[in-house]
């Protein structure tokens, strides 16, 4: 992890100095998308281009997987065509059944003899997490002990736990105090939370869960307002729990939106992050997301540099 971050920072400098080397010349990275994407696809494609390689986008709907072709057969094919395989699978693609997306990626990796990159699943979003800790380190060179609040925020669109759990995992590992602020009923995977607690103990940080939004935001240095599905919905799956039930539950907490007034509770130098897309007028107001505390575009840019580093480290061996 440290090596990836250090390389990402170095490549970022070389990117702006126009001194990048073609570390992935003549290499092909296949990107298999079960879900739509804005930043993930673009950043991986740009990263491969910047390092002299090629990224090929594949919509799962255009493959025979929808007709029952086994991940094993798809994996074995792509390993012979290229040098790496990225997979994105979560939310509607797995019926919101927790762990199913992660299991699919592991199945591909089990049968694939080239590097397999997790481009987001229903449990984790590792490349996003690396970009976000990189952003925090840039904004707060002395980041240890800063308070990072992962804030559940209202939306009528239901999203999985991958990004928020990734944030808690990586920030706690780097000595940043993490508070997960959410209404009752929106608890995350207890096994992941326990790993975060262990990370915090080892790094000298603190991990807390909180149902009081204003209390959680008091003095915070970094705030990430993000909607995620309720515990009941994730544990049962959307088909069983029912989307209407889930939306009704979200509607109870429409006031969980990051506003200008709530910014006043935070540290004066606080930053607002988001993995995007942010649902404006639901998770946060335009005033907040477009204001001086917001670093969402710097954060999104760092996806490019982290992607370059991850691809170079995994695919940069001689052909």
GIZI-V349675 format. One record per residue. N is the residue number from 1. RES is the residue in one letter. PSI is psi in radians with two decimals (NA if undefined). Layout:
BEGIN
n: {N:N}
res: {RES:RES}
psi: {PSI:PSI}
END
This chain:
BEGIN
n: {1:2:3:4:5:6:7:8:9:10:11:12:13:14:15:16:17:18:19:20:21:22:23:24:25:26:27:28:29:30:31:32:33:34:35:36:37:38:39:40:41:42:43:44:45:46:47:48:49:50:51:52:53:54:55:56:57:58:59:60:61:62:63:64:65:66:67:68:69:70:71:72:73:74:75:76:77:78:79:80:81:82:83:84:85:86:87:88:89:90:91:92:93:94:95:96:97:98:99:100:101:102:103:104:105:106:107:108:109:110:111:112:113:114:115:116:117:118:119:120:121:122:123:124:125:126:127:128:129:130:131:132:133:134:135:136:137:138:139:140:141:142:143:144:145:146:147:148:149:150:151:152:153:154:155:156:157:158:159:160:161:162:163:164:165:166:167:168:169:170:171:172:173:174:175:176:177:178:179:180:181:182:183:184:185:186:187:188:189:190:191:192:193:194:195:196:197:198:199:200:201:202:203:204:205:206:207:208:209:210:211:212:213:214:215:216:217:218:219:220:221:222:223:224:225:226:227:228:229:230:231:232:233:234:235:236:237:238:239:240:241:242:243:244:245:246:247:248:249:250:251:252:253:254:255:256:257:258:259:260:261:262:263:264:265:266:267:268:269:270:271:272:273:274:275:276:277:278:279:280:281:282:283:284:285:286:287:288:289:290:291:292:293:294:295:296:297:298:299:300:301:302:303:304:305:306:307:308:309:310:311:312:313:314:315:316:317:318:319}
res: {X:X:X:X:X:X:X:X:X:X:X:X:X:X:X:X:X:X:X:X:X:X:X:X:X:X:X:X:X:X:X:X:X:X:X:X:X:X:X:X:X:X:X:X:X:X:X:X:X:X:X:X:X:X:X:X:X:X:X:X:X:X:X:X:X:X:X:X:X:X:X:X:X:X:X:X:X:X:X:X:X:X:X:X:X:X:X:X:X:X:X:X:X:X:X:X:X:X:X:X:X:X:X:X:X:X:X:X:X:X:X:X:X:X:X:X:X:X:X:X:X:X:X:X:X:X:X:X:X:X:X:X:X:X:X:X:X:X:X:X:X:X:X:X:X:X:X:X:X:X:X:X:X:X:X:X:X:X:X:X:X:X:X:X:X:X:X:X:X:X:X:X:X:X:X:X:X:X:X:X:X:X:X:X:X:X:X:X:X:X:X:X:X:X:X:X:X:X:X:X:X:X:X:X:X:X:X:X:X:X:X:X:X:X:X:X:X:X:X:X:X:X:X:X:X:X:X:X:X:X:X:X:X:X:X:X:X:X:X:X:X:X:X:X:X:X:X:X:X:X:X:X:X:X:X:X:X:X:X:X:X:X:X:X:X:X:X:X:X:X:X:X:X:X:X:X:X:X:X:X:X:X:X:X:X:X:X:X:X:X:X:X:X:X:X:X:X:X:X:X:X:X:X:X:X:X:X:X:X:X:X:X:X:X:X:X:X:X:X}
psi: {-0.85:-0.72:-0.69:-0.76:-0.75:-0.71:-0.69:-0.74:-0.69:-0.76:-0.56:-0.76:-0.78:-0.55:-0.80:-0.46:-0.02:0.77:0.36:2.47:2.64:1.19:-0.39:0.57:2.32:0.31:2.55:2.30:2.02:2.34:1.92:1.94:2.00:-0.33:2.81:2.90:2.60:-1.15:-0.69:-0.87:-0.88:-0.74:-0.67:-0.71:-0.80:-0.64:-0.80:-0.74:-0.78:-0.53:0.25:0.12:-2.88:2.34:2.30:2.07:2.29:1.98:2.18:-0.49:-0.34:0.05:3.10:0.05:-0.63:-0.26:0.11:0.10:2.36:2.48:-0.63:-0.81:-0.65:-0.76:-0.80:-0.55:-0.87:-0.54:-0.44:-0.35:-0.49:-2.79:-0.03:2.70:2.16:2.52:2.35:2.07:2.10:3.11:-2.10:-0.47:-0.36:0.32:0.44:0.42:1.99:2.28:-0.26:-0.72:-0.78:-0.68:-0.65:-0.78:-0.72:-0.56:-0.74:-0.83:-0.60:-0.57:0.03:2.27:0.25:2.83:2.38:2.18:2.24:1.90:0.30:2.26:-2.95:-0.10:-0.61:2.80:1.27:-0.70:-0.62:-0.77:-0.73:-0.73:-0.62:-0.69:-0.58:-0.73:-0.77:-0.74:-0.59:-0.72:-0.53:1.52:-0.57:1.32:-0.35:2.33:-0.08:2.72:2.08:2.09:2.05:1.87:2.04:2.36:2.56:2.49:2.66:0.14:2.29:2.18:2.75:-3.11:-0.12:-0.93:-0.75:-0.65:-0.65:-0.72:-0.80:-0.69:-0.87:-0.65:-0.72:-0.53:-0.50:0.37:0.36:2.31:2.20:2.26:2.17:1.88:2.07:2.69:2.78:2.41:-0.14:0.55:2.62:-3.08:2.05:-0.51:-0.70:-0.74:-0.67:-0.65:-0.70:-0.69:-0.72:-0.74:-0.80:-0.74:-0.74:-0.51:-0.08:0.34:-3.00:2.47:2.25:2.68:2.53:2.40:-0.13:1.84:-0.88:-0.68:-0.68:-0.61:-0.25:2.01:0.17:2.55:-0.52:2.30:2.30:1.74:2.02:2.32:2.53:2.82:2.68:2.80:-0.73:-0.72:-0.78:-0.72:-0.55:-0.42:2.53:-0.67:-0.66:-0.76:-0.67:2.19:-0.63:-0.71:-0.71:-0.78:-0.69:-0.67:-0.74:-0.65:-0.42:-0.35:0.71:-0.41:-0.10:1.24:2.37:2.05:2.98:-0.63:-0.67:-0.49:-0.57:-0.32:-0.34:3.02:2.49:-0.45:0.27:2.64:2.63:2.19:2.88:2.44:-0.28:2.59:2.47:2.36:1.68:2.41:-0.03:-1.20:-0.68:2.78:2.79:-0.67:-0.67:-0.87:-0.39:0.03:3.13:-0.30:-0.27:2.35:0.44:-0.53:-0.60:-0.74:-0.79:-0.67:-0.66:-0.29:-0.72:-0.83:-0.66:-0.70:-0.74:-0.80:-0.81:-0.73:-0.72:-0.69:-0.54:-0.51:0.02:0.06:2.75:2.51:NA}
END
